[in-house]
Amino acid sequence: MALKERIGTVVSDKMDKTVVVAVINRYPHPTYKKIVSRTTRYKVHDPENTCVLGDRVKIRETRPLSAHKRWAIHEILNKTSQAEEVKK
């Protein structure tokens, strides 16, 4: 069984060992064929608290870790600059 993977952006890192990742899904509308964007927010396990706001990450499906966490950080693709981290 292949594990699902998604690529998204960290939109919240205020919880301990958990981040919220927004994944944008783009698809053509079935009738009008215009591209529609739908954003899904996932609660993702980040055991070392390495992700910060704005990071681009790859997440992977995992066993249920809590009532809402079913995803874990697989890889950090782009880190935000240190100057943006200080603004928090």
FIKOLZA-1660 file (N, C-alpha, C; in steps of 0.1 Angstrom, whole numbers, plus 5000, padded with zeros to 4 digits):
% residues 88
   i   px   py   pz ch aa at
   1 5008 4988 5000  A  M  N
   1 5000 5000 5000  A  M CA
   1 5009 5012 5000  A  M  C
   2 5007 5021 4991  A  A  N
   2 5014 5033 4990  A  A CA
   2 5009 5044 4999  A  A  C
   3 5018 5051 5006  A  L  N
   3 5014 5061 5015  A  L CA
   3 5011 5074 5007  A  L  C
   4 5001 5081 5011  A  K  N
   4 4998 5094 5005  A  K CA
   4 5008 5105 5009  A  K  C
   5 5012 5113 5000  A  E  N
   5 5021 5124 5002  A  E CA
   5 5014 5137 4997  A  E  C
   6 5017 5148 5003  A  R  N
   6 5012 5161 4999  A  R CA
   6 5023 5171 5001  A  R  C
   7 5022 5182 4993  A  I  N
   7 5032 5193 4995  A  I CA
   7 5024 5205 4999  A  I  C
   8 5028 5212 5009  A  G  N
   8 5020 5224 5014  A  G CA
   8 5029 5234 5021  A  G  C
   9 5022 5244 5027  A  T  N
   9 5029 5255 5034  A  T CA
   9 5025 5255 5048  A  T  C
  10 5034 5257 5057  A  V  N
  10 5031 5258 5071  A  V CA
  10 5024 5271 5074  A  V  C
  11 5012 5271 5080  A  V  N
  11 5004 5283 5082  A  V CA
  11 5003 5286 5097  A  V  C
  12 5006 5276 5106  A  S  N
  12 5006 5278 5120  A  S CA
  12 5016 5268 5127  A  S  C
  13 5024 5274 5136  A  D  N
  13 5033 5266 5144  A  D CA
  13 5032 5268 5159  A  D  C
  14 5021 5272 5163  A  K  N
  14 5019 5276 5177  A  K CA
  14 5017 5264 5187  A  K  C
  15 5015 5252 5182  A  M  N
  15 5013 5241 5190  A  M CA
  15 5026 5234 5193  A  M  C
  16 5027 5226 5203  A  D  N
  16 5039 5218 5206  A  D CA
  16 5039 5205 5198  A  D  C
  17 5049 5203 5190  A  K  N
  17 5051 5191 5182  A  K CA
  17 5040 5189 5171  A  K  C
  18 5033 5200 5168  A  T  N
  18 5023 5200 5157  A  T CA
  18 5023 5213 5149  A  T  C
  19 5022 5212 5136  A  V  N
  19 5020 5224 5128  A  V CA
  19 5008 5222 5119  A  V  C
  20 5003 5233 5114  A  V  N
  20 4991 5232 5105  A  V CA
  20 4997 5235 5091  A  V  C
  21 4994 5226 5082  A  V  N
  21 4999 5228 5068  A  V CA
  21 4987 5229 5059  A  V  C
  22 4988 5240 5050  A  A  N
  22 4977 5242 5040  A  A CA
  22 4982 5237 5027  A  A  C
  23 4974 5228 5021  A  V  N
  23 4977 5222 5008  A  V CA
  23 4966 5227 4998  A  V  C
  24 4971 5233 4987  A  I  N
  24 4962 5238 4977  A  I CA
  24 4960 5227 4966  A  I  C
  25 4948 5224 4963  A  N  N
  25 4944 5214 4953  A  N CA
  25 4938 5222 4942  A  N  C
  26 4944 5221 4930  A  R  N
  26 4938 5229 4918  A  R CA
  26 4933 5218 4908  A  R  C
  27 4921 5221 4903  A  Y  N
  27 4914 5211 4894  A  Y CA
  27 4905 5219 4885  A  Y  C
  28 4902 5214 4873  A  P  N
  28 4892 5221 4865  A  P CA
  28 4878 5218 4870  A  P  C
  29 4869 5228 4869  A  H  N
  29 4855 5227 4873  A  H CA
  29 4849 5217 4863  A  H  C
  30 4841 5208 4868  A  P  N
  30 4835 5197 4859  A  P CA
  30 4827 5203 4847  A  P  C
  31 4819 5213 4850  A  T  N
  31 4811 5219 4839  A  T CA
  31 4817 5230 4832  A  T  C
  32 4823 5240 4839  A  Y  N
  32 4828 5252 4833  A  Y CA
  32 4843 5252 4829  A  Y  C
  33 4850 5242 4833  A  K  N
  33 4864 5240 4830  A  K CA
  33 4873 5250 4834  A  K  C
  34 4869 5260 4843  A  K  N
  34 4878 5269 4849  A  K CA
  34 4885 5263 4860  A  K  C
  35 4898 5267 4862  A  I  N
  35 4906 5261 4873  A  I CA
  35 4901 5266 4886  A  I  C
  36 4898 5257 4895  A  V  N
  36 4893 5260 4908  A  V CA
  36 4904 5256 4919  A  V  C
  37 4906 5264 4929  A  S  N
  37 4915 5261 4939  A  S CA
  37 4908 5257 4952  A  S  C
  38 4911 5247 4958  A  R  N
  38 4905 5243 4971  A  R CA
  38 4917 5241 4981  A  R  C
  39 4916 5247 4993  A  T  N
  39 4927 5246 5003  A  T CA
  39 4922 5237 5014  A  T  C
  40 4931 5227 5017  A  T  N
  40 4928 5218 5028  A  T CA
  40 4939 5220 5039  A  T  C
  41 4935 5221 5051  A  R  N
  41 4944 5223 5062  A  R CA
  41 4946 5210 5070  A  R  C
  42 4958 5205 5072  A  Y  N
  42 4961 5193 5079  A  Y CA
  42 4969 5196 5091  A  Y  C
  43 4966 5189 5102  A  K  N
  43 4974 5190 5114  A  K CA
  43 4985 5179 5113  A  K  C
  44 4997 5183 5114  A  V  N
  44 5009 5175 5110  A  V CA
  44 5018 5174 5122  A  V  C
  45 5023 5161 5125  A  H  N
  45 5032 5159 5136  A  H CA
  45 5046 5164 5132  A  H  C
  46 5052 5172 5141  A  D  N
  46 5065 5177 5139  A  D CA
  46 5073 5175 5152  A  D  C
  47 5079 5163 5154  A  P  N
  47 5084 5160 5167  A  P CA
  47 5095 5169 5172  A  P  C
  48 5104 5174 5164  A  E  N
  48 5115 5183 5168  A  E CA
  48 5111 5198 5168  A  E  C
  49 5099 5201 5164  A  N  N
  49 5095 5216 5163  A  N CA
  49 5104 5223 5153  A  N  C
  50 5108 5217 5142  A  T  N
  50 5117 5223 5133  A  T CA
  50 5111 5232 5123  A  T  C
  51 5098 5231 5120  A  C  N
  51 5091 5239 5110  A  C CA
  51 5087 5252 5116  A  C  C
  52 5088 5262 5108  A  V  N
  52 5083 5276 5112  A  V CA
  52 5073 5281 5101  A  V  C
  53 5066 5291 5105  A  L  N
  53 5056 5297 5096  A  L CA
  53 5062 5300 5082  A  L  C
  54 5056 5296 5072  A  G  N
  54 5060 5299 5058  A  G CA
  54 5068 5288 5052  A  G  C
  55 5073 5278 5059  A  D  N
  55 5081 5267 5053  A  D CA
  55 5073 5259 5043  A  D  C
  56 5079 5255 5033  A  R  N
  56 5073 5246 5023  A  R CA
  56 5077 5231 5027  A  R  C
  57 5067 5223 5029  A  V  N
  57 5070 5209 5034  A  V CA
  57 5063 5198 5026  A  V  C
  58 5069 5186 5027  A  K  N
  58 5062 5174 5022  A  K CA
  58 5058 5166 5034  A  K  C
  59 5045 5163 5034  A  I  N
  59 5039 5155 5045  A  I CA
  59 5035 5142 5040  A  I  C
  60 5035 5132 5049  A  R  N
  60 5032 5118 5046  A  R CA
  60 5021 5113 5056  A  R  C
  61 5012 5105 5050  A  E  N
  61 5001 5099 5059  A  E CA
  61 5007 5089 5069  A  E  C
  62 5002 5089 5080  A  T  N
  62 5006 5080 5091  A  T CA
  62 4995 5075 5099  A  T  C
  63 4998 5067 5109  A  R  N
  63 4987 5062 5117  A  R CA
  63 4981 5073 5125  A  R  C
  64 4969 5072 5131  A  P  N
  64 4964 5083 5139  A  P CA
  64 4973 5086 5151  A  P  C
  65 4977 5098 5153  A  L  N
  65 4985 5102 5164  A  L CA
  65 4978 5109 5175  A  L  C
  66 4966 5115 5171  A  S  N
  66 4957 5121 5181  A  S CA
  66 4944 5122 5175  A  S  C
  67 4935 5130 5180  A  A  N
  67 4921 5130 5175  A  A CA
  67 4921 5136 5161  A  A  C
  68 4930 5145 5158  A  H  N
  68 4930 5152 5144  A  H CA
  68 4943 5150 5136  A  H  C
  69 4954 5144 5142  A  K  N
  69 4966 5143 5135  A  K CA
  69 4967 5129 5129  A  K  C
  70 4968 5129 5115  A  R  N
  70 4970 5117 5108  A  R CA
  70 4982 5119 5097  A  R  C
  71 4989 5129 5098  A  W  N
  71 5000 5132 5089  A  W CA
  71 5013 5135 5097  A  W  C
  72 5024 5133 5091  A  A  N
  72 5037 5136 5097  A  A CA
  72 5046 5143 5087  A  A  C
  73 5055 5152 5092  A  I  N
  73 5065 5158 5083  A  I CA
  73 5074 5148 5077  A  I  C
  74 5075 5148 5064  A  H  N
  74 5085 5138 5058  A  H CA
  74 5098 5146 5054  A  H  C
  75 5096 5158 5049  A  E  N
  75 5108 5165 5045  A  E CA
  75 5105 5180 5044  A  E  C
  76 5114 5189 5047  A  I  N
  76 5113 5203 5046  A  I CA
  76 5119 5207 5033  A  I  C
  77 5111 5212 5024  A  L  N
  77 5116 5216 5010  A  L CA
  77 5123 5229 5010  A  L  C
  78 5116 5240 5015  A  N  N
  78 5121 5253 5016  A  N CA
  78 5120 5259 5030  A  N  C
  79 5131 5264 5035  A  K  N
  79 5130 5270 5048  A  K CA
  79 5128 5285 5046  A  K  C
  80 5121 5292 5055  A  T  N
  80 5120 5307 5054  A  T CA
  80 5132 5313 5059  A  T  C
  81 5135 5325 5055  A  S  N
  81 5147 5332 5059  A  S CA
  81 5147 5335 5074  A  S  C
  82 5159 5336 5081  A  Q  N
  82 5159 5339 5095  A  Q CA
  82 5153 5352 5098  A  Q  C
  83 5153 5362 5089  A  A  N
  83 5148 5375 5092  A  A CA
  83 5133 5374 5094  A  A  C
  84 5126 5366 5086  A  E  N
  84 5112 5364 5088  A  E CA
  84 5108 5357 5101  A  E  C
  85 5117 5348 5106  A  E  N
  85 5115 5341 5118  A  E CA
  85 5115 5351 5130  A  E  C
  86 5124 5361 5130  A  V  N
  86 5125 5370 5140  A  V CA
  86 5113 5379 5142  A  V  C
  87 5105 5381 5131  A  K  N
  87 5093 5389 5132  A  K CA
  87 5083 5383 5141  A  K  C
  88 5083 5370 5142  A  K  N
  88 5072 5363 5150  A  K CA
  88 5074 5368 5164  A  K  C
% end
